Amino acid sequence: MQELFPFLSSRAAAKIVDNTLLEKYEALAANLYDRETNPEGIINLGVAENALMYEELIEFINKNLSVDDFDCTYGTGPTGSVSLRSGLAKLMNTYFSPATPVLPQHISMSSGVSAVLELVAWALANPGDGILIGRPFYMAFPHDFEARAEVNVVPVAFELSDPFAVDCVQWYEKALEEFESRPGASGRVRALVLCNPHNPLGECYTREALVALMKMCQKRGIHFISDEIYALSKFDNEEAPDAPTFTSALSIPLDGVIEPALVHVLYGMSKDWSANGFRVGAFISQHNKQVLQGFGAVSVFGWPSSISDRTWSAILNDEGFIKMWIDTNSKRLGENYKRATALLRKHGIKYRAKANAALFLWIDLSPYLSAATWEAERDLAKRLMQGGVNFGAGEDFKSESPGWFRIVFSMPWDLVEKGLNR
């Protein structure tokens, strides 16, 4: 490896060779669809961005954001302004139903949830340790945990079991034991990470499942981390009216369940607030001052921009705008979900039908594979790109079987419709 990149460290060289996701993203960016300038370009339904609320966001910023001298300084420090942390605490106390009120001092900000995830790995685990994550999972988890912190993702397979059921605990324990007993193993599992609402499945965990997983973490002495970045992107699904709705880990009384210092929540501006490019993420830990101090020790490397801080702070301190935003976003997501699933059914394409949160559908294109292999899935993904549309391939999400793809429906409907028809 080193001989290929003589000017780099071995760790940097390894990341260049392994950076296929970035290469794919750059190729997409060079040929994106545009109705006027590039109508034959690729319609990208593979990246989790919510374009349904851009107009409202831009209007709010242009009307309410003003910059002063203080924004040109280092401000109040790298962990987020008091105004931002107070606004986020108020949002969580209103919409996440916490068992114990969230306070500004429970929150540390960074430049996006990806930066927070890396800090989580750095603060809670040593190189070679592991973090349990159920399959399929957000494709960037391995990069966020492994690239610099050198902490392993330990994928949890459920075979044919329901990953949201209470008895999913047994599969997490099985993966933990296999990781820690592998030949030559030195690291141990330090945490379990959930994405709730789930990426890529768009479903939510029941309170009972969350409690069961917390109890397992208590039994094993590991941290329970809930990534709730899609918490407020909820919508009605007429196909599954009884599907579990979002329950925050913050809402669960922890006495008799788990040591409170082991429970942490992640949140950010990107998804619920249509602001991927603003790069603001939050780590919330109500009962572990040590972890917050650990974050603070290196927070200068993920210092959020003062403009992003001020923008989200303005939003979070405007209760009327928040209510309008959540209601409108939910309505638009529900409308697009209904249209997208109707189009899938029209073409005989199966999908997981219990989604009621987040921005995507998990669809089954296995009938279109030449064989039940990952190579055949990669070939289908290439054919889709050649046909002018990009979906998230299941292999990138560590799907347990080939042929599943994630499609993002939170784009203007004409774009989603054109992409699906392609």
Buried (B, 14 or more C-beta within 10 A) or exposed (E): EEEEBEEBEEEEBBBEEEBEEEEBBEEBEEBEBEEEEEEEBBBBBBBBBBBBBEEBBEEBBEEEBEEEEEBEEEBBEBBBBEBBBBBBBBBBBEBBEBBBEBBBEBBBBBBBBBBBBBBBBBBBBBBEBBBBBBBBBBBBBBBBBBBBBBBBBBBBEBEEEEBBBBEBBEBBBEBBEEBBEEEEEEBBBBBBBBBBBBBBBBBBBBEEBBBBBBBBBBEBEBBBBBBBBBBBBBBBBEBBEEBBEBBBBBBBEBEEBBBBBBBBBBBBBBBBBBBBEBBBBBBBBBBBEEBBEBBEEBBEEBBBEBEBBBBBBBBBBBEEBBEEBBEEBBEBBBBBBBBBBEBBEEEEBBBBBBBBBBBBBBBBBBEEBEEEEBEBBBBBBEEBBEEBBBBBBBBBBBBBEBBBBBBBBBBBBEBBBBBBEE
